[in-house]
Amino acid sequence: MPSVSPEWGIEPGDALLLCTDGFWVPLREAEMEGTLAHAAIAADWLARLVELRSQREPTLLDNDNYTAIGVRVAAEAKL
């Protein structure tokens, strides 16, 4: 089972992207951060990144498969 080390200091609002190089190589870090800033949920963030990735040079994209998982840490619900 995956776990997060407490020394990472993950807080509400943080996001994690676990992906293969086939996913992130065609993207720029600024694009990843910018799309995250405008996404309400992780699924929206990933959808936009996939869209950006598909706009890149087709020969680059056809030579690699890719997988990505995005996680956005939500604030704790107060009861």
C-alpha positions, 0 to 999 in steps of 0.5 A: 500500500502506498504511503507518504512520509511525514517529513514531506510536509504535505498540506491541504492544497498541495498536489502530487503528480506520479507519472512516467517520463512519456507523460511529462517529457513533452510538458514544461514545468510552468505548464504543469504548475499553471494548469494546476492553479486553474484546476478545481480537482486533480481530474481537471488538471490531468485532463488539461495536461493530456490535452497539452501533451497531445498538441506536441510533436506527434512523432515524439508522442507516438514513440512512448506510452504514458501513465499519470496519476494526480492527487490534490490534498483537500482541506479536512472537513470540519464537523 
